[in-house]
C-alpha cells in the first residue's frame, strides 16, 4: 500500500500511479476540494463522472463542524460524504493561519476562535493527526506553519524550522495511532521555506531525514508571491526531490498554474478555483476563461467548450447557461463547477498522455500559449 | 396524438395514459415545476432518474427572461432546458394575478410591470398562446383570470365568465398558429368558479361547449380556501367531468393534497412544494414531513426515507444531510429537492398501482392516516 510507480517521465514532468487504500490514483492528478465534506455544488456521482480519483477535504472545517466525532460515528469520512474513492485531508495549517487576528501561534500549536461558534479551539501537530485519523482519510497531512509569500527570510526560516519540529511531533503521534494499521493512512510531510530556494532545500533535507515517507508536499506557495518566483522555487527544488515519492503542490490549481507545476515535476495539486470560479460564472476552456454572464452568449447555441465531454458541455448551450446565471438558478452554479472540475481532471489526463508519449514539452508550451491568448474559444 | 386512454378506474380514482408529442405520460402524474426553465437545483438527468414524465415551465417567467424569442432561437424550450420529454407550460395567468399592485386587468388582458426590469408588459389570451407556441411545449394552457380562494360569489362569477371569453379568443389564435400542425401542441382550457360548485359546473359546461379539447384543467384552487372546501368543489365537479379527458388540478401538490386530489378523480397535478420545501430542509416521507435541520439527526446514520430509492436516500445518512444544511452547502438543497420530487412521483406510481389493483380506497386512506400521524419515520 502507498507504493508509487513512476510510469514515465519526460523532462521533469512525470506520469505515475499511486496505490491508496481506497483505490489507485494516476498522476498527474488534480484534486477537487471538498472543504466541508462536499465539493461545493457537486455530488459524489458528479465527481465520479468527472473522473476524480482523489478528493481533498478540510480538517479544520470538519473539526469545527460537524466535528470528527460525528463523522466517525457516521462511519468515517468516506461513508459520510458518500465518496468511496481516495480522500486526502489537509492538516488545517493553512486555514488556521488564515484566521488573521483570531489566532495565537506558539511552539505548542495554534489557539484560534472557531469561525462558526466563536469558541476557543486548539490545534497542535498531534491533534491535527488525531483528527485526520478519526476522519479516516487515505492521506493525512502534517500540521505546518504557513507564512505569506511576501514574508522576509527570517520569518520564512523560523516557520520552516517550526514546521519541521511539528512534523516530528505529528509523526510520533501518528506512529502511536497507526500501530499495526500501516495500510490505512499515510502521513505526508510539508516542505516550507517561503520563496528562498536555499531554505526550501534545507527544509526538504530536514523532512527527508525525519522519517520514511510515502509522499512529500510543497506548501506555502501560491500565497501571494509572484508566479515567476513560484516557478523558480519549484525549478530549484525539483532536482533534489526523491523521484520515488509523489509530490503534492498544495493549493495550486488554476489551469495555467497547474500546467506550469506539472512541467516542474509536480504530481498532485488541489485548488478551489474550479468550483469558486464556476459559481462566479467563469468557465475554463483551452482558449482561456469564459465569463458566461456576458451578453454575447445570450443566443449562443454552442456548448461552453466544444472539446469537453462533461454533462454541461454535452447537454446545454451557452445561451441556456447564461440564462441560469441571469436568473440566479442553482443549476448554473452546479453546471459550471462540474465543467471546471472536469476540465482540470481532463487537463491532467491530457498531460499524462503527453508524458507517456514523450511530447509533454511541446504540448504544454502550445497549451499555455493558446490558453494565455484568451481567444475564448 | 394527445389521445388519453383510461387504463383503469377505482371509484373516482383513475389510471390512464396520455400520448404527447415528446412521450407518453402515465397518470396519475405529478409534474415538477421548472419555473424559469429549470426545476430548481435539479438537472434534467436528475428529473429522469426521478421518473418525471411531464415537467411544467412558466410562460410568464420565460417571457420576461430570457424571452420566448431567445428560447426559440436556441431551438425551443425542450432543447433549451435539455429536457427531451413532455413539457407543459402554464399560461402566466396565475403569475400576473399574483403581481398585486403591479398589474391592471381589463377585458383586453393584463398590463403589468415586469418583476425583472420594471418594464410595462401586456399579456392577453392571444399573446399567452403565441408565447407558448414559440416555446414549443407539448401542452399549452389557456390564459385565465385567477381570483383568491376567499373571493365573493360575484367576483368568482365575473372571473369565470371572463376566463371563458378569454378561452375563445385564445383558442381562435391557437387555431391560426397551429393550422395543419395539430400534432405539435394542444391548448387546454381552465375551469374557474371559485369555491362555488354551481359556478364551477357552469364554467365547465361553457368550456366544453367552446371547443373540442384533449384535456381539462381545474384552476383557482389551493389559493387560500380551506381544504374541506377544495375537496367539496372537486367532489361536486368530478361526476360531470368528461371521463375521456385527463384532468389537471393546477398548483396542488403537497403529498396529502395530491392523494386527496387523486381520490377525487384528478389525473395530473403540479406544485413547487417539493423543491421549495426541500430547499428549506423539509423532506417528505410516508410518516410525515421531516425537518432535516433538527438536532436529533446529528448522528443519525439512517437514510432520510428508508422506503425511497432515490440517490439521496440510497447514498447519504440523515447526519450528513443535516451537516449540509448546517454548513449551508448547495448539495443539501439539491439532495432534498431530488428526494421530494422522487417522493411525489413515486406516490403517483403507487397510487396508480393501487388503482390498477382495485385497492385505491384502502391504500389512500391508510396512506393519509400514516402521513398525518406525523410519526416522522
Interface residues (C-beta under 8 A of the other chain):
Chain A: X36 X37 X38 X40 X41 X42 X43 X44 X45 X65 X66 X70 X73 X74 X75 X79 X80 X81 X82 X298 X299 X301 X311 X315 X316 X317 X319 X320 X322 X323 X324 X326 X327 X329 X330 X331 X333 X334 X335
Chain B: X36 X37 X38 X40 X41 X42 X43 X44 X45 X65 X66 X70 X73 X74 X75 X79 X80 X81 X82 X298 X299 X301 X311 X315 X316 X317 X319 X320 X322 X323 X324 X326 X327 X329 X330 X331 X333 X334 X335
